[in-house]
């Protein structure tokens, strides 16, 4: 599949976010640079980083060296919540490190330890978006009630909530709560919480002649949940991106959903 034809989900402001992304947590230094370059070469067009990952410079250099146009790569970074009051200098530092004039998505990495800081931080993200430093803004690791607080205070929904997700964590109600609020659910650590040797996954993988890991990624995509697998192994990076030649049946989706018990 042409990477530009990969499925996307719409965010406010006519922003399109690819459903498959590449996570870069713990991918630092030259190994991080090489992993991002390998991911872009394998067809990923969505790269996820964060201030706290300490790899924004490597991510930016890899995107530049890939030869791809900036507008063809969706870039997310995240604000550490202890930077309350320093949001603007943090996004400016991220952009300098990335070598970009904007990111596509900027997230609050997790709720601040002082709950009263959440709304002021959210207002600063909205201001950064309005100044075109980020095309869309959202949150990460937020509960539904915490999202509702932001919406009630500002009448602005986070575009995205990035949370730990996978078949064993599937929560139909939580998924619906995001959809009902117009918040895109983005899942991280899809394999960390998943038993890839589970008979349900191995059976479905065999039926499609793919790996259980590919089944897990396709399950996210078929639920229209953004997923960001991470690896620094070129072969695994390539295989994880090769999920467009099959899709899961309704029965297979139900069987995987049921792994959450």
C-alpha positions in Angstrom: 0.0 0.0 0.0 1.2 3.5 -0.8 1.9 5.1 2.6 -0.2 8.1 1.6 -3.2 5.8 1.2 -3.0 4.4 4.8 -6.1 4.8 6.8 -6.4 8.0 8.9 -8.7 9.4 11.5 -9.9 13.0 11.4 -8.9 15.5 14.2 -10.3 19.0 14.6 -9.1 21.6 12.0 -9.1 19.2 9.1 -6.0 17.3 10.5 -5.7 13.7 9.4 -3.8 11.3 11.8 -2.6 8.0 10.5 -4.0 5.1 12.5 -0.6 3.3 12.5 2.2 5.2 14.1 5.7 4.4 15.3 6.5 4.8 19.0 10.0 6.0 20.1 10.1 5.6 23.8 13.5 4.3 24.9 14.8 4.7 21.3 17.6 7.2 21.9 20.9 8.3 20.3 22.0 6.7 17.1 19.8 3.6 17.7 16.8 5.9 17.9 17.8 7.8 14.8 18.3 4.5 12.9 14.9 3.1 14.2 13.0 6.2 13.0 14.8 6.1 9.6 13.9 2.4 9.3 10.3 3.1 10.2 9.9 5.8 7.6 11.5 3.5 5.1 9.1 0.7 6.0 6.1 3.0 5.3 5.2 4.6 8.7 4.1 8.2 8.3 3.3 8.9 11.9 6.1 9.3 14.5 5.5 9.6 18.3 8.0 11.2 20.6 8.0 13.3 23.8 10.1 15.8 25.7 10.9 13.2 28.3 12.1 10.7 25.8 15.2 12.8 25.1 15.2 11.9 21.4 13.5 14.7 19.6 16.7 15.8 17.9 17.3 12.3 16.5 13.6 12.0 15.4 13.8 15.3 13.6 17.1 14.4 11.9 15.7 11.1 10.7 12.7 12.7 9.2 14.9 15.3 7.5 17.3 12.6 6.2 14.4 10.4 5.0 13.9 12.7 2.1 10.1 12.8 2.8 8.2 16.0 2.7 7.4 17.4 6.2 3.7 17.5 5.4 3.7 13.7 4.7 4.9 12.8 8.2 2.6 13.2 11.2 4.7 14.1 14.3 3.5 14.0 17.9 5.4 15.2 20.9 4.3 15.5 24.6 4.7 18.0 27.4 5.8 16.8 30.9 3.2 17.9 33.3 5.8 19.2 35.8 6.5 21.9 33.2 3.3 23.8 34.3 4.0 27.5 33.7 6.7 26.7 31.2 4.6 25.3 28.4 5.5 27.8 25.8 9.3 27.4 26.3 8.9 23.6 26.3 7.1 23.5 22.9 9.7 26.0 21.5 12.5 23.7 22.7 10.8 20.7 21.2 10.4 22.4 17.8 14.1 23.5 17.9 15.2 19.9 18.6 12.9 18.5 15.9 14.0 21.2 13.4 10.4 22.1 12.7 8.1 25.1 12.9 5.1 23.0 14.2 4.2 19.6 15.3 1.0 17.9 14.2 -0.1 16.9 17.7 1.0 18.1 21.2 -0.2 16.2 24.2 0.0 16.7 28.0 2.0 13.5 28.8 0.0 12.6 31.9 -2.3 14.5 34.4 -0.3 16.9 36.6 0.1 15.8 40.2 -1.8 19.0 41.3 -5.2 18.5 39.6 -5.7 22.3 39.6 -2.8 22.6 37.1 -4.6 20.6 34.5 -6.9 23.3 33.1 -4.2 26.1 33.0 -1.9 23.6 31.1 -4.7 22.8 28.7 -5.3 26.5 28.0 -1.6 26.8 27.1 -1.9 23.9 24.7 -4.9 25.6 23.1 -2.9 28.8 22.8 0.0 27.0 21.1 -2.5 25.5 18.6 -4.0 28.9 17.9 -0.5 30.2 17.2 0.1 27.3 14.8 2.9 25.7 16.9 0.8 22.5 16.9 -2.0 21.6 14.4 -3.9 19.7 17.1 -3.6 19.2 20.9 -4.7 16.5 23.3 -3.8 14.5 26.4 -2.3 11.2 27.4 -3.1 8.9 30.3 -6.2 10.9 31.2 -9.4 9.3 32.6 -12.8 10.3 31.2 -13.7 12.5 34.2 -10.4 14.4 33.8 -11.2 14.9 30.1 -14.6 16.2 31.0 -13.1 18.8 33.3 -11.1 20.2 30.4 -14.1 20.3 28.1 -16.3 21.9 30.8 -13.7 24.6 31.5 -12.8 25.5 27.9 -15.5 24.0 25.6 -12.6 22.5 23.7 -12.2 18.7 23.5 -8.8 17.1 23.5 -8.3 15.8 19.9 -6.7 12.6 21.3 -6.2 10.7 24.5 -3.2 8.4 24.3 -3.5 5.5 26.8 -2.1 2.0 27.4 -4.3 -0.3 25.3 -4.4 -3.8 23.9 -6.8 -6.8 23.6 -6.5 -7.7 27.3 -7.3 -4.0 28.2 -10.2 -3.7 25.8 -13.0 -1.7 27.4 -16.0 -1.1 25.2 -17.4 1.5 27.5 -14.2 3.5 27.7 -13.9 3.4 23.9 -17.5 4.6 23.6 -16.8 7.5 26.1 -14.0 8.7 23.9 -16.1 8.4 20.7 -19.1 10.2 22.3 -16.8 13.2 23.2 -15.1 13.4 19.8 -11.8 12.3 21.4 -9.7 9.9 19.3 -8.4 7.0 21.4 -4.7 6.2 20.7 -3.2 3.1 22.2 0.4 2.6 23.3 2.3 -0.6 24.5 0.1 -2.9 22.4 2.3 -5.9 22.9 3.4 -5.3 26.5 0.0 -6.1 27.9 -0.7 -8.9 25.4 0.1 -12.6 25.5 1.1 -13.1 21.9 1.0 -16.9 22.5 -2.7 -16.8 23.3 -4.5 -19.5 21.3 -7.1 -17.0 20.1 -4.4 -14.8 18.6 -2.3 -17.7 17.2 -5.4 -19.2 15.6 -6.4 -16.0 13.9 -2.8 -15.3 12.9 -2.6 -18.7 11.2 -5.9 -18.1 9.3 -4.4 -15.0 7.7 -0.8 -16.2 7.5 0.5 -13.4 9.6 2.0 -13.1 13.1 0.0 -12.6 16.3 1.6 -9.2 16.7 0.3 -8.2 13.2 -3.2 -9.4 14.3 -3.0 -7.2 17.4 -2.1 -4.2 15.3 -4.9 -4.9 12.8 -7.4 -5.3 15.7 -6.6 -1.7 16.7 -6.9 -0.5 13.1 -10.2 -2.2 12.5 -11.6 -0.6 15.7 -10.3 2.8 14.4 -8.0 3.0 17.4 -4.6 4.6 16.7 -1.7 2.3 17.6 2.0 3.1 18.0 4.1 -0.1 18.2 7.8 0.4 19.0 10.9 -1.5 18.1 14.5 -0.8 17.2 14.8 -4.1 15.2 14.6 -3.3 11.4 12.9 -6.6 10.6 10.3 -6.2 13.3 9.7 -2.6 12.4 9.0 -3.7 8.8 6.7 -6.6 9.8 4.7 -4.4 12.1 4.1 -2.0 9.2 2.9 -4.8 6.9 -0.7 -5.1 8.1 -2.6 -3.7 5.1 -3.1 -6.9 3.1 -5.6 -8.5 5.5 -8.4 -7.5 7.8 -10.2 -9.3 10.6 -13.8 -10.7 10.4 -16.5 -9.5 12.8 -16.2 -12.9 14.5 -12.5 -12.6 14.9 -12.8 -9.0 16.3 -15.4 -10.3 18.9 -13.0 -13.2 19.9 -10.2 -10.7 20.4 -12.4 -8.3 22.3 -13.3 -11.1 24.6 -9.7 -11.6 25.7 -10.3 -8.7 28.1 -12.6 -11.1 30.0 
